[in-house]
Amino acid sequence: MRTTHNIDDHLLAEARRLTRIDEKTALVRAGLEALIARESARHRMILVGTSVWIDHLRRGDATLVALLTWMSICWPRRTSTSANFGP
């Protein structure tokens, strides 16, 4: 699919320097593949972590329930669907 994007020149230059990929299309493709791999791994870790936590909850681990409650108060879930490019 052909598309047009406005990409920061400094960002593009840094990506080229780090990857040594000179062709813009290949560079954008590599970036998207890396983003997909990172987010897929993050989602797998969330699922694995969730299943471990659910086991503790099923057993009635009161400490874990208290921790989850505290975490949900301190770090509420994001409701925005916009991309997060920060750390």
N, C-alpha and C positions, 0 to 999 in steps of 0.2 A: 504494500500500500504506500503510495506516495503521499507525503505530508510535509508541511513547512513548520519549523519551530524556531523560536528565538532563543538561542543558547548563549549564555554569558561567555564572552571570549576567553576570560581568565579561567573559567571552569573547564572549558574545552581544552585549553592549552595545558592545564594541569593534568587532566585525564590523559591527554596524548603523551605527556612527559612520563607519567607513571606507567602507562600500559605499553608505550611505544607503538601504538596503533595510530597510523596517520590518516586513514580513510574515515571520514565522518560517519558514514553509514555503519561501518564495522564497529566504530567506537560507541555509537549510540546503542547498537545491538548488544555489544558486550556489557554495557552499563545496565541495560534492561535485564539481560540474563543474570547478572550479578545481583540485581535488586530482587528478582524473582527467587533466586536461590536463597538469599538471605531471609526474605519474608517467609518462604516455605519452611525453612529450618526453624524460624521463630514460632511459626504456627504449630509445627510438630512438637517443639519443646513445651509449648503451652498445653497441648493435648496430653503429652506424657505427664507433665507436672500436675495437670488437672486430675488425671486418673489416680495418681498417687495420693493427692489430697482427698479425693472422694473416698478412697479406701479408709483413710483416717476418720473422715466424717461418719462413714457407715458404722465404724466401731465406736463412735461416740467420744472421740478424743476432745475433751472440753478445752484443752489448751489450744488446739488447732482452731476450734470454733471461735475462741476469743481472738486469736491472731487474725483470722479471716475478717472478723467483724471490725477490728481495729484498722486493718488494711483498707477495707472498703470505705471507711470514714476518711482516712488520710489520703488515699489515692483513688478517687471515684473513677469509674470507667469513662472513657472518652465517648462522646456521642457523635462527634464530627466524623464525616467520611472523607475529609480532605487528607491529602498525603502529608505525612510528617517527615520532613527531611532533616530534622535535628537528631542529636544523639539519643 
